[in-house]
Amino acid sequence: MSLLIGQHIKAVLDADPVTRAKLKGRVYPVAVPDSAPAFPLLVYQNTGTRPDETKDGNSNDTVTVVLVLLTDKYNEGIMGMNHIRYLFEGKAAKYEMFEVLDCSLIGSSEDYDDGLAKYVFTISLTFNTIDE
């Protein structure tokens, strides 16, 4: 069930010791709260879902997720986002209500936000999921 993909994103990031050490829990769905304590931080968002009927009548979902990393240091950001990419790409996972069958990178970008004075690294991933 692609609507639950945020559970997968959070679980994978929380389970990885490198990401935990760098982000220190600063992983947010959809938006950064005003009370966010510091940088670097990561925001993730489901940006679209497409149901795909299979030959056996099951309905898989393809869901697109965008992950955005904001940081003070360019090298820290590019290396961090590269690490995060490979936490998801090509990986499967099973949860109580849904299963992630696969994940692929569909794009990336980098920018600098003058207002925040932070580097902004973005990746877009597609997840193939199915309900349990």
N, C-alpha and C positions, 0 to 999 in steps of 0.2 A: 504494500500500500504506500504509494509515493507520498501521500500526505504526511506520513510519519517519518520521512527521510531525515528530518532534523534530529531524531533520536540516534540515527546511525552516525551522522556528522559529529554530534557531541560525544558519543561513545568512543569513536575512533580517536578523536583528538584528546579526550581525557585519558585514554589507555596508553598513549604514546609518551614515554618519559622525556624525550627531547622537546616535544611540543608543550608538555606540562611545565617543564623547567623554564622555557622561554616566555610563554604566555601567562603563566601563573593564574590560570582560571579566567583570563580575560577573553572569553569566547562568547559571542552574543548572537542570538537569532534576530535577523531582520534589521535591527538598529542598535546603535551604541547608546546606553543610558547616559544621562547627564552626569551621573555619579561615577562614571568609569574612572578608576583610580590612576591609570598610567598607560604607557605604551611600551612595547608593542601590544596590539590587540587584533582580534579577528572577528569579522562579522560574516554570517552565512545566511543565504536566503534561497528558498525554492522559487524559481522564476517561471516555471511552466511545467505542465504535466500533459502527457499524451498517452491514452490507453492503446494497447496493441493486442488485438485478438490473436491467439495462437491456434494452430491446427487442431489441437485437442479441446478447444473451447475455453481454455483458461484466458484470463485477461492480465497480461503483464502491463506495467506502466513504465514509460520512459519519463524520467523527471530530470529537469535541468536545475542545477544548483550553482550559484555564484558564491565564491569565497573571496573576501577582501581582507588583506593584511595591511595594517597601518603601522609604520615604524619610523624612528628617527634616523636609522642608518640604512643606506642603500644595500650594502652587502649582506647585512643581517636579514633584510627583507627578501632579497632574491634567493638567498640560500634557504631561508625558512619556508618560502612558498614552494620552492622546488621539493623540499622534504615533505611538505603537506600533500603535494600532488601525488607522490608515490605512496603515501599512506592509503590513498583511495583507489588509484588507477589499477584496474585489473583484479581488484579484490572483491570477494563475496563475503556475506555475513548473514546470520540467521537470528531473528528476533521472535518474540512471542507472537506478534500479529502480522509480520511481514518478513520477506527475505530480500536481500540485495544480491542479485545474480551477477552483476558486473558493473564496472565503472570505466568511463573513458574521458579523456581530456578533449574538450572541443575548442578551447581558446584561452588566451592569456593576454594581459596587458600590464603596463606599469605607467605610473604618473607621479606627479608631485602636487600636493595640495598646499598652495601658498597660505590659505587661511589657517590651516592646522599646522603648517610647517612640518609636514610628514610625507614620507614616500608611501605610495599606494600601489599595492600589487594585487592583481585580480586574476583568478582562474575560474573558468566555467567547466563544469563536469556534467556528464549525463550518467544517470544511474538507471539500470534496468532492474525493476523490482516486481515482486508478485506477493499477493496476500497469502497468508498461511491458512 
